[in-house]
Amino acid sequence: MKKIKLLSCIVMSFAVSAFSVLPTFAASDSALQNEEESSSYELSVDENAEYLDNSVLVRLTNSASLQLNDYSAEDFAEVGAVAVDEITEYRTELLKEQNSADYVVSDDTVVIDENDFYQALEITLDSDYSVLEAIEILQDRDDVLYAQPNYLFTTDATANDTYYSDQYAIDLMDLEDAWDLTTGDLDFKVGVIDSEINISNPDLANRYDTELSKSFIDGYTADVSGSNEHGTHVAGIIGAEGNNSEGITGICWDVSLVSLRTANNLGSSATSDVVEAIEYAETNNIKLLNFSSGLTTYNQLFYDAIEDYSGLFVCSAGNDSEDLDTDYDKYPTEFGLDNIISVASCTSSDTLSSSSNYGASTVDLVAPGNNIYSTYSTSYAYKSGTSMAAPQVTGVAALIWSKYPDLTVSEVKDAILNNVDEVDAYSDIVKTGGRLNAFKALSSLITLGDVNLDGMITVTDVTLVQKYLVGSATLSVEQQIAADVNKDGVIDSTDASLIQKMFM
């Protein structure tokens, strides 16, 4: 691992500053497609960034990628390559299958769009070439769209603080009311891009997906204890088994947790491994990812991977006490992609955590992240940071998708962001001006007036409300929400009249 000490601008075709152009330039993958055959892209290297000192990442052009080649070190002899690993191997294999004569598309089949397809490679260098030298050489190849360092991410957790005796987030986010609507679905899968998930913990043993969980780093497995239990803590917040007389309760009691391990025992993840984990999630229909990590360096390949991901990507805003609307940067928060939710951290008293980043135009919302009690090794521990806030949102997204599996990414995101608890302390520091509320997010998706929950509003719904008012019928929590059409907290004849008007 090394820190870059100089700024390298690669193959300039735009006469503008690298840092001023990158966020705008990278915001559209169509821009990459329109220009890609000329291989004329400006990528800058942050002079303070940490990266692997023997590894370079390349994205190939669309035309080169569609040849579906298997690459070896000999293909990149000009930089003294000693090994080549394809980061996008899962999509490449799917495309090969897709092009076969006996390929069949079913409801759950992932289909690769050839027009948007690209291969990304990790090239391991010998000691004769530095990363910057290799980048400059590789960028001149006709089949390379761009080359970049293999940047390193760090997790967004902070040291333990004052201990509390309970999970204050349950009350703060109205979780008990949310659980009256759903506690999740064991068939729904959440990917945790992090360190390992410790399946020896009694609250995680029955929620761990052994079939799909995978480690993307050599020498590490996805499911055993190590010196870094960050992933175990995050996983417990999302989906620790509830109502089992053990330890804690996760946001989504019933869920399948997929460990996508990219972080070593020091909490460090390489870009190549993170991108490969996202690719793996895409090709295995894992449509919700939690990423409690970040970096201050713009990372094009990371951007491309999230943009190409068809699911929801929940990330932590970081723990630098910085306003991200200023010159201070944090990614992936500042990518500004439609499928990202960025989360700041709050305390039990509903104030912004002192370490949390924020930004009125960059960070979406606030969630509990200070002194969060969760699974840790085979026991439990308190940890703080936006790393703990992001999985609160991921857990709520899992609840929503478990109950409403046909919702789109934008619909789930809107349900969460449009139904926060507005708090004065957050009004000018996050986009929504508020803090996550699980019950509001879930209940916002109930169709008002559809009291019998059959997908239609008819006279039967009016009759059911009238029977409820005279005591001859009972309504579930979900039905009561549907019946309170004017949202005044009372079900009465006014609601019955409003329902009648809906179908007249």
N, C-alpha and C positions, 0 to 999 in steps of 0.2 A: 504494500500500500504506500502511496506517495501523494504529496501535495503538489499541484501544478504551480509553478512559480512565474509563468509568463502567459500572455494572452496570445492565442493563435487563431487567426481568422482564416477559414479554409475556403478556397475557390470562390472569390467574390464576384457576384454579378449585379449587386445592388450597391450603389454608392451612398450608403447610409450607415449609421452606427449599428454594430452588431446587437448591442443590448436594447436599442430602441426598436429594431426591426423584428427581433425574434418572437416576442409574444404575438404580434399581429401576423407575421409571416406564417408561424406554425399553427395558427388557429384554424386553418382549413386544409384538410388533407387533399381537397381537390386542387389546391395550388401546387402541392407536391406532384400530383398526377400530371397536371398540365405541363410542367417544366422538367419532369424527371429524366427524360431521355437525354437532355443536355447536361445532366449531372452538375448543374450550376447552382449549388446551394451554399449559403453562408451559414456555417455553424460556428459559434464562438465557444472557447474553452475558458471557464471561470478560473482565474489565476489562483484562487484559494480553495478550489474544490479538491475533495479526496477521491481517489480512483485507484483501481488496480494497476500496478506498474508493469504488468506483463500481458495486458489484455486490451484489445480494441474491438469495438462493435461496429458493424457495417450494416446498412440497409441497402439491398440490391434494387435495381430498377424493376419495374413491373415486367418488362419484356424479358429480362434475364431471369427473373423469378419464375416465370411461367414455363421455363425449360425444366423446372423441377429437378435440378441437378443435385447430386450428392457431392459435397465439397470435401477436399482433403487438404492437408498442409501444402502439398505440391502446387495447388491452385493459387497459393498466395506466397510463393517462394520469394517474391521481391521484398517482403518484409521479414524474411526468416521465420515464417510460421512453423510452429512445432505441433500445433493441433488446431482443428476447426470444428466447432460445435454449432449446429443449427438451433437457434433459439425458437424458431417458428416451425419446428418439426411436426407439431401436432396438426397444424393447418396444412402443411405440405402433404402429409400422409392422407388427410381427408380429401384434398384436391386430387391426389392420385386415384383414390377410390372413386371419387366423383366422376372421373374421366373414364372409368372402366365400363365395359359393356353391360355388366350385370348390376349396375348401381341402382338402388331403389330408394326413393324418398318417402319417409314416413312422417308422422306428426312431430316427432321429437328429433328429427334429423337436422344436424347443422349443415347448412349449405354455404359453400365458399364462393363469393363473388370474384371471378377471375380479374375483373377490371380493377379491383381494390387490393388484389393479392400482392404481397411482397415477402421475400425471405430476409430474415435477419440472422446474422452470423456473429459468433464470438471467435475471434482469432487470437490464439495464444502465441506470444512472440518469444523469440530467443533473446539472449542478453545483448545481442549486437544492435538491436533496434529499440529506441525509446518509443513511448506511446505517441508523442507528438510527431516524431519522424515517420512512424508507420501511418499515421493519419494523413499526412501530406502526400505520401506515396499512394496510398489506397484511393484517395479522393480523385486521383487522375485516371483511374480505371473507368472504362466506358460502362461497365456493368454495376458500378457502385453509385448509388444515389447520394449517400453521405456516409462519413465515418466519424466516430466519436469515442471518447474515453469510456471505460466501464465504470461509471460513477458509483459511489457507495452511499447507501441510505443508512440513517441511524434511527432507532425507535424514539417515539415521543413520550416517554415516561419520565417522571421525576422521582426523587427519593421519597420514602414514606414520610408522612406528616402526622399530625395529631390523630389518635385513634378514636373512632366512633364505635358504638355498640350495635349498630344496625345498618341496614341498607337504606339510607335516606332517600335515594333516587326513587324508590317505590312510591312514596308519598308525593315527591316533587313532580313526578311525571304521570300521576294518576294511573299507575300500573294495575292496581287492584280492579279498577273499573274496566281497564282494557282487557284483563284476563277473564272478565265476565263475558266478553265477546269471543275471545279465542286465546288459547295458550300455545298455538302453533301447530305444526304438522311435521311429523318425523320424516316425511318424504321430501320436505323442502331442504335444500342444501345451501349452506353458507360457507364460502371459502375464506379462510383466515390466512392472509399472507403475512407471515411473522416467523418467530421461532417456533419450537415444537409445541404441541399440545400434549400434556401429560395425562395419558389415559389411566394412570394409576389413581388419579383423583376420583373419589366415589361419585362426584357430581358430573363427571365428564365421561366416565366409562361407558355409559349407555347412550351417549350422544355423539360418539366419535365414529366417523365414516371410515372404516378400515379399507374399504375397496378403493375409494378415490383419493384418500390422503396420500401425499407424496412429498418427498424432500427433493429440492432442486440443487442442493449443494453436496459435493463429494464429502464422504466421511460422516455425514449426519443423517439421521432418520427423522421421520415426521412425528413420531409419537412417543419418544422416550424422554426421561428427565435429563436435564443438563444444568449448566450453571446459569442459564438464562431462561427464566420461566415467564417471560413477557407474553409469549403466545398463549400460555396456559391461563394467565390472568385475563387477557382479552377474550379468550374463548368462553370463559366462565361468565363474563358479563353478558355476552350474547346469548348463550344457551345452556347454562348449567341446569341440570335436571331439577324441576320444581316439584313440590309436594311429595318429597321422598324421605322426609325426616333426616336429611343430610345437609349440613353446611348452609349453602345459600340458594337463592332462586335466580336463574337467568332471566333476561328480558323475555325471551321466547323459550318457554319451558320445553317445548317439544320441537326439536330441530335436529338436522343432521349436520354436524360440524366437520368440515373438510380442512385438514391441516395442509396448507401449501407452504412448506417451510423454505424460506429464503435467507433467514437470519442465523448466523452462527452464535456461539455462546457468548460472544461479545456484543451481540445485538446488531451486527453489521450485515447489510444485504447488498449484493452486487446487482447492478442494473440488469445484466444478462439473466440472472436468476428470477428477478421480479417480472421481467417481460415474459419469460418462459412460463411462469406461474399464471399470468393473465391469459396467455395463449392456451394453456392447459384448461383453465376454467371455461374459456369460450368454447372449446371443442368438446367439453364434457357437460354442457348445459348447466353450468353453475352460474346463475344470473345475479348473484349478490356477493360482493367481495368487501372485506374489511382490510384497510391498510393503515395501521397505526404507526406510520413512519413518514419520513420526508427528507428533503435536502434543499439547500439554498441555491443550487445550480440548475439552470435550465437544462433539460434533458430531452432531446428530440425523440429518441427511440421510445422512451417512457411515455411521452405524449402520444406518439403514434399508437402504442399498444392500448392505452386507455380509450382513445378515440375509436379504435377498431373493435373494442369490447362492446358487446351488445347488452350487457347488464349494467347494474348500478354499482358504482365504485365509491365507497364511503371512506373518507380519509381524515386524519387528524390535522389540525391547523398548525401545530407546533408549539413549543414551549420556550420561546425566546422573549416573551413580554413585548412583542413588537406589533406595530400597526402595519399590516401587509398592504395597505393602500399607499404606503410611502415607498421609498426606494428599497426597503428591505424585502427580500423575496423568499417565498417558501412554496415548494412544489410537492405534490400535485395541486394544492389549493389554487394557485394562481394560473393554472392552465385554463380555467374558465370553461371547461367542457360541460355539455348538457347532462352527461351521465355521472357527474361527480357531485357529492355532497361533502362540504368541508365543515368540520365541527370544532368549535372552541369549547373551553372547559369552564364550568362554574362550580361554586362551593355549595354546601348544604343550605346556606343562607341566601342563595340565589344572587350571588355576586360573581363577577368574572374572577377566575383564579388568577393570582398574581403572576404566574408564569405563562399564562395562556396568550398566544397570539390572537389577533382580532383584525377586523377590517370591514367597514361598512359596505364595500363593493366587492369584497373578495371572499369572506367567510360567511357561510350560509346561516348558521344558527349556533346556539349554545346548548350543551348537555352536561349533566353531572360528570365531573372528572376528578374532583378533589376528594381524597380519602375514600376511595372506592374499595369495598371489601369483595374479594373474588377468589377464585381458585388459584392456588399457587403450590407447585409441586404436588404432594399428596395431601396438603392441608389448605390453609387459606391465609390471605394477607391483605393489608391495605396498601394500595398504590395510588399515585396521583399523576395527572398529566392529561393532555389532550388524547394520548393513547387510550385512556380509559373513557373519554367522552365519545370518541368515534363509535365504539362498539355498542353504546347505548342506542345510537341512531340505527346501526346495523340490525340490532335486535328488534327494534320497532318495525323496520322494513321487512324483516322476516315474519313478524306477526301479520303484517298487512298482506304479504304475498301468500302466506299460508292460508289465509281466509279467502283471499281474492286472487287466485292463481293466474287469471287471465289479464290482469292489469299490466299496462306497459310500464317501462322505466319512468317515463315522464309522469304518469299517473301516480305511481308510488312516491316519487320525489315531491310532486305537488301536494299529495295528501299530508306529507310530513312537514313541508315548509309553509304551507298555507294554514296550518292549524297549530301553531306554536302558542305558548303563553307569552303574551307581550309583557315585557318587563322594562321599566324605565331605564334601568342600568344598562340595558343592551340596545336601546333604541338607536343609538348612533354608532354602534361598533360591530354589528353584524347585519347582513342583508335583511333578514326577517324581523329584526328587532326583538327577538324572543328566544325562549328556551323550549326544548323538545317536550311535547305532551303526547304520550302514547295513546291515551283514550281519545283525545280530540282527533288525532290522525286517523284512528280506526273508525270512529263513529261518523266521521265526515263522509265515509264511503257508503253509508246506509242510505237507501233511497227513501226520502221522506214521503209518507203516505202509503207505502207498500207494507202495511202492517202485518199481513200474513206471509211476507217474504217470498212471494211466488214470482216476482219479477214484473208484476202488473199492478196497476192501481185501478180497482174496480169497486162496485158497491159492496162487495164482500169485506173490503177493508173498513168501510164506514160502519157496517154492521158489527164488525169485531170491536171497534172502538166503543160503539154504543153499548154492547154487552159488557165491556170492561167497566164502563162508567156505572152500570147498575149492579156490578158485582157478579155477573153470571159468566165471566170469562177472565182468564189470567193472561198476562203478557210477559214474555221474556224480556230481559234487559234490552236486547236488540230490537224487539217489537215496540217497546216503550219509546225508544229513540225515534223509530219510524213514525210512531203515532203522534209525537209532539211536533207537529208540523211547523208551528210558529216559534218553536224553540224558546218558549218562556218557562220551561221547567215544569209545566203542569199539563196533563192530558185532560181536556174538557170538550164541551160541545163545539167550541170554536174550532178545534182541530178536526172534528168530524165534518163540520161544514166546509172547511178548507179542502179536506180530502175529496169530498163530493164534487167540489168545483174543478178538481184536477181532471176528472174523467167526463165531465158534462160537456 
